[in-house]
Amino acid sequence: MRGLKSPRGLAPPSPMQFETILVRSQDPTALITLNRPDKLNAMSMVLKEELIRALHELDANETTRVVVITGAGQKAFTAGADIREFHGRTPMEQWRMYEHGTLYDAVDRMSKPILAMINGYCFGGGLELAMACDIRIASSRATLGQTELNIGIIPGGGGSQRLSRLVGLGNAMKLTLTGDRIDAAEALRIGLVDEVVPNARLEPQTVEIAGKIASHSALAVRLAKSAIRASTRLPLDQGLRYEQTLFALAMASADKEEGVRAFLEKRDAKWTDR
């Protein structure tokens, strides 16, 4: 399977054109790069809006199977929200932003797997973005933190909810209430990231994981993702029933028939369901 080219490589550009992000597709994987390296890829309102639009378009694109999000430059995945935009914002303005849905909602609702390729600083809203993704692969030089209390606010993009589900209540309290930054090794130890690799291996390893996911039935991948996501939100009995419903749906698919035939015939499956 072909690998994904880096933003500096030769992959043909997507027809999607943006001001603050880059989108490069080499089917079946799409790479979204937060492209404000001079601002440590801080997430301005424009960047958030463009990222939401890109995610919606990629979710609707039948040839895209997996999405990877990373940051431009050598320093940061994203240092978080663009703090300058907080100045003078009223509570009602903030509430209206939530009413219209957030970037974190858009990531959470993607039917296709999203991988966070954490190449450097990952703070505040940037960590919330990574936590909303399905899998987090970090460079060994990455630094992470839930740092909102350092400027007198609290997490507002899901950090108070997702962090404890990933690392446990005590670790979530410690990270959030101290505002401390931790290195990639500690993030791996507490379960905040799923894998840490040397920086030179970050993109190849992320692409390899994306490729393994994309090699499976797109329908089965979406159903499995939905079932696993539900496990953090439903009581066990409801989660089991939901899994059974999705399993029955998978059993009705053409890909189930093809997968069984391919297994019995000792050959690679040719998936068709999307």
Residue frames relative to the residue before (quaternion, step in Angstrom):
aa qw qx qy qz dx dy dz
M 1.0000 0.0000 0.0000 0.0000 0.00 0.00 0.00
R 0.4825 -0.6866 0.4598 0.2905 3.56 -0.90 0.90
G 0.4415 -0.6904 0.5114 0.2586 3.53 -1.14 0.72
L 0.5341 -0.6085 0.4830 0.3335 3.52 -1.34 0.23
K 0.4015 -0.7045 0.5304 0.2472 3.55 -0.86 0.92
S 0.4878 -0.6400 0.5004 0.3194 3.57 -1.18 0.57
P 0.6821 -0.4728 0.3352 0.4459 3.60 -1.23 0.24
R 0.6948 0.4460 -0.2812 0.4892 3.62 1.16 -0.48
G 0.5637 0.6329 -0.3722 0.3784 3.57 1.28 -0.07
L 0.6876 -0.5260 0.3623 0.3453 3.51 -1.32 -0.37
A 0.3466 0.7448 -0.5104 0.2542 3.59 1.21 0.23
P 0.4969 -0.6616 0.4580 0.3249 3.61 -0.90 0.82
P 0.4989 -0.6723 0.4449 0.3181 3.60 -0.92 0.80
S 0.5188 -0.6024 0.5063 0.3341 3.51 -1.20 0.59
P 0.5537 -0.5894 0.4512 0.3774 3.61 -1.14 0.43
M 0.5565 0.5815 -0.4043 0.4345 3.60 1.23 -0.26
Q 0.0765 -0.8043 0.5893 0.0023 3.58 -0.71 1.09
F 0.0116 -0.8150 0.5764 -0.0582 3.56 -0.82 1.05
E 0.5359 -0.6310 0.4719 0.3032 3.52 -1.33 0.33
T 0.8309 0.2522 -0.0746 0.4903 3.58 0.88 -0.96
I 0.7405 0.2780 -0.2163 0.5723 3.60 1.24 0.02
L 0.2774 -0.7093 0.6164 0.2001 3.53 -1.33 0.36
V 0.0938 -0.7728 0.6251 0.0571 3.56 -1.02 0.80
R 0.0224 0.7846 -0.6168 0.0583 3.55 -0.72 1.14
S 0.1051 -0.8070 0.5805 0.0286 3.54 -0.79 1.04
Q 0.0776 0.7123 -0.6973 0.0195 3.49 -1.11 0.83
D 0.3515 -0.8010 0.4358 0.2121 3.48 0.20 1.39
P 0.5861 -0.1570 -0.7909 -0.0793 1.47 -2.04 1.49
T 0.6130 0.5611 -0.3451 0.4363 3.63 1.25 0.21
A 0.1591 -0.7647 0.6171 0.0957 3.56 -1.08 0.78
L 0.2024 -0.7691 0.5987 0.0956 3.55 -1.00 0.91
I 0.1050 -0.7638 0.6354 0.0416 3.56 -0.82 1.08
T 0.0960 -0.8000 0.5919 0.0228 3.56 -0.76 1.10
L 0.3506 -0.6985 0.5848 0.2172 3.57 -0.79 1.04
N 0.1113 -0.8754 0.4698 -0.0250 3.55 -0.32 1.28
R 0.4615 0.5972 -0.5293 0.3876 3.52 0.44 1.32
P 0.0099 -0.8682 0.4956 0.0219 3.60 0.77 0.97
D 0.6205 0.5464 -0.3483 0.4418 3.61 1.11 -0.58
K 0.7199 0.3493 -0.2181 0.5587 3.59 1.29 -0.35
L 0.4999 -0.6589 0.4067 0.3880 3.58 1.25 0.43
N 0.5881 -0.6251 0.3309 0.3923 3.55 1.17 0.83
A 0.1576 0.8019 -0.5523 0.1646 3.56 1.09 0.78
M 0.4165 -0.7448 0.4807 0.2018 3.53 -0.95 0.98
S 0.1597 -0.7818 0.6009 0.0471 3.55 -0.20 1.33
M 0.6673 -0.4737 0.3715 0.4386 3.56 -1.27 0.16
V 0.6229 0.5307 -0.3421 0.4618 3.57 1.04 -0.74
L 0.6530 0.5072 -0.3213 0.4615 3.60 0.89 -0.88
K 0.6560 0.5108 -0.3243 0.4512 3.59 0.88 -0.87
E 0.6615 0.5059 -0.3069 0.4608 3.57 0.92 -0.89
E 0.6680 0.4894 -0.3065 0.4693 3.59 0.97 -0.82
L 0.6448 0.5171 -0.3244 0.4599 3.57 1.00 -0.76
I 0.6151 0.5278 -0.3431 0.4747 3.59 1.02 -0.74
R 0.6695 0.4983 -0.3084 0.4565 3.60 0.87 -0.90
A 0.6501 0.5155 -0.3194 0.4578 3.58 0.95 -0.85
L 0.6567 0.5114 -0.3164 0.4550 3.59 0.94 -0.84
H 0.6359 0.5212 -0.3311 0.4630 3.60 0.97 -0.81
E 0.6855 0.4844 -0.2911 0.4591 3.57 0.90 -0.91
L 0.6706 0.4865 -0.3057 0.4692 3.60 0.96 -0.78
D 0.6189 0.5361 -0.3502 0.4550 3.59 1.06 -0.66
A 0.7027 0.4497 -0.2578 0.4874 3.58 1.11 -0.67
N 0.5887 0.5886 -0.3609 0.4205 3.58 1.26 -0.29
E 0.3870 -0.7720 0.4543 0.2188 3.60 -0.44 1.19
T 0.6767 0.5066 -0.3113 0.4341 3.61 1.08 -0.55
T 0.6230 0.5150 -0.3449 0.4771 3.59 1.23 -0.31
R 0.1482 -0.8125 0.5614 0.0522 3.56 -0.73 1.09
V 0.7937 0.0978 -0.0055 0.6004 3.59 1.08 -0.80
V 0.1886 -0.7669 0.6055 0.0982 3.57 -1.12 0.77
V 0.1303 -0.7628 0.6304 0.0612 3.56 -1.04 0.88
I 0.1314 -0.7741 0.6156 0.0677 3.59 -0.97 0.90
T 0.0945 0.7791 -0.6142 0.0823 3.58 -0.95 0.92
G 0.4553 -0.6740 0.5080 0.2836 3.55 -1.34 -0.06
A 0.5040 -0.6478 0.4818 0.3070 3.56 -1.15 0.65
G 0.7553 0.3807 -0.2836 0.4519 3.53 -1.21 0.55
Q 0.6031 -0.6045 0.4155 0.3134 3.52 -1.36 0.01
K 0.6754 0.5580 -0.2822 0.3909 3.59 1.23 -0.27
A 0.8634 0.1123 0.0317 0.4909 3.56 0.78 -0.99
F 0.4128 -0.5767 0.6454 0.2835 3.47 -1.37 0.59
T 0.6213 -0.4221 0.2403 0.6148 3.52 0.85 -1.12
A 0.4196 -0.7177 0.5042 0.2335 3.53 -0.96 0.93
G 0.6970 -0.4635 0.2602 0.4813 3.59 1.29 0.12
A 0.7718 -0.3094 0.2494 0.4964 3.55 -1.24 -0.43
D 0.5108 -0.5998 0.5103 0.3447 3.55 -1.25 0.44
I 0.3239 -0.8106 0.4561 0.1731 3.55 -0.04 1.36
R 0.5671 0.6098 -0.3928 0.3901 3.59 1.08 -0.58
E 0.6581 0.5233 -0.3121 0.4424 3.59 1.09 -0.64
F 0.5578 0.6005 -0.3945 0.4155 3.61 1.24 -0.19
H 0.5777 0.6253 -0.3806 0.3612 3.56 1.10 -0.67
G 0.8465 0.1512 -0.1356 0.4921 3.55 -0.75 1.08
R 0.4924 0.6546 -0.4483 0.3580 3.61 1.20 -0.08
T 0.3336 -0.7661 0.5184 0.1818 3.56 -0.85 0.98
P 0.6473 -0.5106 0.3806 0.4189 3.59 -1.20 0.37
M 0.6560 0.5118 -0.3235 0.4507 3.60 0.96 -0.79
E 0.6243 0.5220 -0.3383 0.4726 3.60 1.03 -0.72
Q 0.6493 0.5051 -0.3184 0.4710 3.58 0.98 -0.81
W 0.6538 0.5176 -0.3203 0.4494 3.58 0.91 -0.85
R 0.6456 0.5211 -0.3247 0.4542 3.58 0.97 -0.80
M 0.5965 0.5444 -0.3632 0.4647 3.60 1.11 -0.61
Y 0.6626 0.4949 -0.3066 0.4712 3.58 0.96 -0.82
E 0.6216 0.5637 -0.3402 0.4244 3.59 1.00 -0.78
H 0.7207 0.4338 -0.2417 0.4837 3.57 1.05 -0.75
G 0.5863 -0.5798 0.3713 0.4270 3.59 1.27 0.06
T 0.2902 -0.7757 0.5453 0.1294 3.54 -1.09 0.75
L 0.6851 -0.4372 0.3843 0.4381 3.52 -1.36 0.12
Y 0.6644 0.5205 -0.3077 0.4394 3.57 0.94 -0.89
D 0.5981 0.5347 -0.3487 0.4846 3.57 1.14 -0.61
A 0.6589 0.5217 -0.3103 0.4443 3.58 0.93 -0.92
V 0.6450 0.4995 -0.3178 0.4831 3.59 1.00 -0.80
D 0.6710 0.5242 -0.2939 0.4343 3.56 0.88 -1.00
R 0.7342 0.4405 -0.2332 0.4610 3.59 1.03 -0.79
M 0.4181 0.7005 -0.4840 0.3165 3.61 1.19 -0.01
S 0.3832 -0.7267 0.5192 0.2356 3.58 -0.89 0.90
K 0.6976 0.4475 -0.2540 0.4986 3.57 1.22 -0.52
P 0.5910 -0.5920 0.3989 0.3758 3.60 -1.05 0.61
I 0.1310 -0.7648 0.6280 0.0604 3.55 -1.12 0.82
L 0.1529 -0.7803 0.6039 0.0554 3.55 -0.85 1.04
A 0.2554 -0.7284 0.6134 0.1672 3.58 -1.02 0.83
M 0.1416 -0.7721 0.6174 0.0521 3.58 -0.70 1.15
I 0.1162 -0.8579 0.5005 0.0073 3.55 0.15 1.40
N 0.0865 -0.8635 0.4965 -0.0187 3.53 -0.15 1.35
G 0.8137 0.0368 -0.0181 0.5798 3.63 1.19 0.03
Y 0.8321 -0.0936 0.0943 0.5384 3.57 -0.97 -0.88
C 0.0369 0.7757 -0.6256 0.0749 3.55 -0.99 0.95
F 0.1688 0.8291 -0.4947 0.1982 3.53 0.24 1.36
G 0.8619 0.1731 -0.0879 0.4684 3.55 -1.31 0.42
G 0.8377 -0.0145 0.0586 0.5428 3.55 -0.68 -1.14
G 0.5816 0.5697 -0.3751 0.4432 3.59 1.18 -0.42
L 0.6453 0.4830 -0.3133 0.5020 3.56 1.06 -0.75
E 0.6207 0.5307 -0.3441 0.4634 3.59 1.04 -0.69
L 0.6159 0.5265 -0.3383 0.4785 3.59 1.08 -0.70
A 0.6693 0.4948 -0.3019 0.4649 3.59 0.87 -0.92
M 0.6743 0.5009 -0.3033 0.4499 3.58 0.95 -0.84
A 0.6250 0.5311 -0.3434 0.4575 3.59 1.14 -0.52
C 0.5782 0.5732 -0.3719 0.4460 3.59 1.25 -0.38
D 0.5985 -0.6078 0.4028 0.3319 3.56 -1.28 0.33
I 0.7892 0.0698 -0.0005 0.6101 3.58 1.02 -0.81
R 0.1564 -0.7892 0.5907 0.0613 3.57 -1.02 0.87
I 0.0318 -0.7712 0.6355 -0.0199 3.56 -0.69 1.17
A 0.1123 -0.8346 0.5392 0.0090 3.57 -0.65 1.13
S 0.4861 -0.6012 0.5542 0.3082 3.50 -1.27 0.60
S 0.5736 -0.6018 0.4313 0.3505 3.58 -1.11 0.63
R 0.6925 0.4446 -0.2917 0.4876 3.59 1.17 -0.32
A 0.4243 0.7047 -0.4694 0.3209 3.62 1.22 0.16
T 0.1369 -0.7487 0.6435 0.0808 3.53 -1.28 0.59
L 0.0965 -0.8261 0.5551 -0.0023 3.57 -0.80 1.04
G 0.1478 0.8016 -0.5727 0.0876 3.55 -1.15 0.57
Q 0.3082 -0.6897 0.6193 0.2140 3.54 -1.23 0.65
T 0.0081 0.9113 -0.4029 0.0844 3.49 0.51 1.36
E 0.3446 0.7937 -0.4678 0.1802 3.63 1.21 0.07
L 0.6335 0.5572 -0.3538 0.4037 3.61 0.95 -0.75
N 0.5583 0.6188 -0.3856 0.3959 3.59 1.20 -0.39
I 0.7521 0.2903 -0.2047 0.5551 3.60 1.22 -0.35
G 0.6605 -0.5859 0.2949 0.3655 3.56 1.14 0.60
I 0.6459 0.4492 -0.3528 0.5066 3.58 1.15 0.52
I 0.4079 -0.6764 0.5411 0.2887 3.58 -1.29 -0.13
P 0.6627 -0.4636 0.3663 0.4602 3.62 -1.20 0.16
G 0.0808 -0.8244 0.5600 0.0168 3.57 -0.91 0.92
G 0.6725 0.4781 -0.2918 0.4838 3.56 1.30 0.09
G 0.7540 -0.3835 0.1960 0.4961 3.55 1.14 0.66
G 0.4327 0.7415 -0.4414 0.2610 3.59 1.24 -0.09
S 0.6671 0.5027 -0.3180 0.4485 3.59 0.98 -0.75
Q 0.7033 0.4460 -0.2535 0.4921 3.59 1.22 -0.40
R 0.7383 0.4239 -0.2451 0.4638 3.60 0.79 -0.96
L 0.6208 0.5833 -0.3635 0.3771 3.58 0.96 -0.80
S 0.6906 0.4706 -0.2970 0.4619 3.60 0.82 -0.91
R 0.6204 0.5372 -0.3474 0.4537 3.59 1.11 -0.57
L 0.6938 0.4572 -0.2735 0.4844 3.59 1.14 -0.56
V 0.8418 0.2186 -0.0684 0.4889 3.59 0.77 -1.00
G 0.5755 -0.5824 0.3903 0.4211 3.60 1.24 -0.07
L 0.6706 -0.5536 0.3293 0.3679 3.54 -1.20 0.63
G 0.6833 0.5065 -0.3024 0.4301 3.59 0.82 -0.95
N 0.6781 0.4761 -0.2947 0.4761 3.56 0.86 -0.92
A 0.6328 0.5244 -0.3346 0.4611 3.59 1.02 -0.75
M 0.6417 0.5119 -0.3219 0.4718 3.57 0.96 -0.83
K 0.6731 0.5088 -0.3052 0.4415 3.58 0.84 -0.95
L 0.6877 0.4835 -0.2956 0.4538 3.58 0.82 -0.98
T 0.7155 0.4647 -0.2630 0.4505 3.57 0.87 -0.96
L 0.7366 0.4465 -0.2505 0.4420 3.59 0.78 -0.98
T 0.6806 0.4360 -0.2967 0.5087 3.61 1.16 -0.46
G 0.3007 -0.7527 0.5242 0.2612 3.58 1.08 -0.70
D 0.3538 0.7688 -0.4722 0.2467 3.58 1.26 0.27
R 0.3302 -0.6919 0.6039 0.2179 3.50 -1.34 0.43
I 0.1338 -0.7968 0.5860 0.0620 3.57 -0.98 0.82
D 0.4923 -0.6561 0.4788 0.3129 3.55 -1.18 0.53
A 0.7192 -0.4700 0.2984 0.4157 3.54 -1.31 0.28
A 0.6262 0.5499 -0.3479 0.4294 3.60 1.00 -0.76
E 0.6716 0.4716 -0.2967 0.4884 3.58 0.97 -0.82
A 0.6154 0.5431 -0.3448 0.4555 3.59 1.04 -0.73
L 0.6479 0.4972 -0.3134 0.4845 3.58 1.03 -0.75
R 0.6464 0.5469 -0.3276 0.4192 3.58 0.91 -0.89
I 0.7592 0.3712 -0.2130 0.4903 3.60 0.93 -0.84
G 0.5818 -0.6310 0.3570 0.3687 3.60 1.27 0.01
L 0.4118 0.7199 -0.4692 0.3034 3.58 1.22 0.29
V 0.7521 0.1457 -0.1211 0.6312 3.57 1.19 -0.57
D 0.4862 -0.7057 0.4539 0.2440 3.54 -1.22 0.54
E 0.7949 0.0105 0.0072 0.6067 3.57 1.20 -0.44
V 0.1189 -0.7624 0.6319 0.0726 3.56 -1.15 0.71
V 0.0101 -0.7988 0.6001 -0.0412 3.55 -0.87 1.00
P 0.6224 -0.5019 0.4141 0.4351 3.61 -1.21 0.34
N 0.6374 -0.5802 0.3350 0.3806 3.58 -1.01 0.79
A 0.6501 0.5293 -0.3227 0.4394 3.59 0.98 -0.79
R 0.7063 0.4445 -0.2545 0.4888 3.58 1.20 -0.50
L 0.4302 0.7465 -0.4474 0.2398 3.59 1.23 -0.21
E 0.7283 0.4170 -0.2660 0.4742 3.60 0.67 -0.98
P 0.6578 0.4995 -0.3443 0.4463 3.66 0.80 -0.79
Q 0.6732 0.4908 -0.3084 0.4591 3.59 0.94 -0.82
T 0.6400 0.5146 -0.3251 0.4689 3.58 1.00 -0.80
V 0.6522 0.5111 -0.3070 0.4682 3.57 0.97 -0.88
E 0.6332 0.5299 -0.3354 0.4536 3.59 1.01 -0.77
I 0.6577 0.4916 -0.3126 0.4777 3.59 0.94 -0.86
A 0.6421 0.5199 -0.3217 0.4624 3.59 0.95 -0.88
G 0.6595 0.5217 -0.3065 0.4460 3.56 0.97 -0.85
K 0.6288 0.5233 -0.3376 0.4656 3.58 1.02 -0.75
I 0.6482 0.5080 -0.3206 0.4680 3.56 0.96 -0.85
A 0.7008 0.4913 -0.2688 0.4420 3.56 0.87 -1.03
S 0.6042 0.5808 -0.3613 0.4088 3.62 1.17 -0.39
H 0.6327 0.5248 -0.3286 0.4650 3.58 1.26 -0.27
S 0.6928 -0.4305 0.3619 0.4514 3.55 -1.29 0.13
A 0.4660 -0.6906 0.4756 0.2826 3.59 -0.76 1.03
L 0.6407 0.5207 -0.3263 0.4604 3.57 1.02 -0.77
A 0.6702 0.4943 -0.3066 0.4609 3.59 0.84 -0.93
V 0.6266 0.5332 -0.3381 0.4570 3.61 1.01 -0.76
R 0.6690 0.4969 -0.3065 0.4600 3.59 0.88 -0.90
L 0.6646 0.4986 -0.3059 0.4649 3.58 0.95 -0.86
A 0.6547 0.5069 -0.3166 0.4628 3.59 0.96 -0.83
K 0.6313 0.5221 -0.3339 0.4663 3.58 0.98 -0.81
S 0.6619 0.5131 -0.3109 0.4493 3.58 0.89 -0.91
A 0.6639 0.5039 -0.3080 0.4589 3.58 0.95 -0.84
I 0.6696 0.4916 -0.3059 0.4651 3.60 0.93 -0.86
R 0.6222 0.5314 -0.3397 0.4638 3.58 0.97 -0.81
A 0.6561 0.5287 -0.3151 0.4366 3.59 0.95 -0.88
S 0.5824 0.6164 -0.3760 0.3734 3.60 1.11 -0.59
T 0.6869 0.4598 -0.2884 0.4834 3.61 1.16 -0.48
R 0.7467 0.4287 -0.1948 0.4698 3.57 1.25 -0.25
L 0.7393 0.3756 -0.2069 0.5193 3.56 1.20 -0.42
P 0.5429 -0.5532 0.4983 0.3885 3.60 -1.19 0.43
L 0.6777 -0.5388 0.3068 0.3952 3.57 -1.11 0.68
D 0.6761 0.4953 -0.3266 0.4368 3.61 0.80 -0.88
Q 0.6649 0.4830 -0.3065 0.4803 3.59 0.99 -0.77
G 0.6357 0.5353 -0.3246 0.4516 3.57 1.04 -0.77
L 0.6475 0.5135 -0.3167 0.4655 3.56 0.99 -0.81
R 0.6491 0.5047 -0.3175 0.4724 3.56 0.99 -0.81
Y 0.6356 0.5218 -0.3259 0.4664 3.58 1.02 -0.79
E 0.6331 0.5243 -0.3247 0.4678 3.58 0.98 -0.83
Q 0.6586 0.5141 -0.3101 0.4536 3.58 0.92 -0.89
T 0.6267 0.5324 -0.3318 0.4623 3.57 1.04 -0.75
L 0.6876 0.4678 -0.2823 0.4783 3.58 0.92 -0.92
F 0.6035 0.5478 -0.3550 0.4580 3.59 1.09 -0.67
A 0.6521 0.5033 -0.3138 0.4722 3.58 0.95 -0.85
L 0.6258 0.5266 -0.3369 0.4663 3.58 1.03 -0.73
A 0.6476 0.5085 -0.3175 0.4705 3.59 0.95 -0.82
M 0.6390 0.5412 -0.3280 0.4372 3.58 1.02 -0.76
A 0.6691 0.4965 -0.2966 0.4667 3.59 1.20 -0.46
S 0.5748 0.6423 -0.3611 0.3560 3.59 1.25 -0.16
A 0.5887 -0.5524 0.4602 0.3695 3.53 -1.29 0.42
D 0.6256 0.5549 -0.3445 0.4267 3.58 1.05 -0.69
K 0.5861 0.5495 -0.3848 0.4544 3.61 1.09 -0.54
E 0.6635 0.4989 -0.3029 0.4682 3.58 0.90 -0.93
E 0.6702 0.4917 -0.2988 0.4687 3.58 0.93 -0.88
G 0.6526 0.5264 -0.3186 0.4421 3.58 0.95 -0.83
V 0.6536 0.5011 -0.3091 0.4755 3.57 0.97 -0.84
R 0.6581 0.5042 -0.3148 0.4621 3.60 0.93 -0.90
A 0.6600 0.5155 -0.3107 0.4496 3.57 0.92 -0.90
F 0.6322 0.5273 -0.3288 0.4628 3.57 1.01 -0.79
L 0.6995 0.4694 -0.2753 0.4633 3.58 0.84 -0.98
E 0.7224 0.4184 -0.2356 0.4976 3.58 1.11 -0.70
K 0.3817 -0.7638 0.4464 0.2677 3.57 1.35 0.11
R 0.5363 0.5703 -0.4338 0.4461 3.56 0.77 1.11
D 0.6013 -0.5420 0.4289 0.4009 3.56 -1.29 0.19
A 0.4622 -0.6812 0.4993 0.2701 3.55 -1.05 0.80
K 0.2316 -0.7289 0.6251 0.1562 3.53 -1.24 0.54
W 0.2040 -0.8319 0.5095 0.0818 3.53 -0.09 1.36
T 0.1270 -0.8080 0.5721 0.0605 3.58 -1.07 0.74
D 0.6139 0.5601 -0.3608 0.4233 3.61 1.10 -0.54
R 0.1022 -0.7914 0.6012 0.0426 3.53 -1.07 0.83
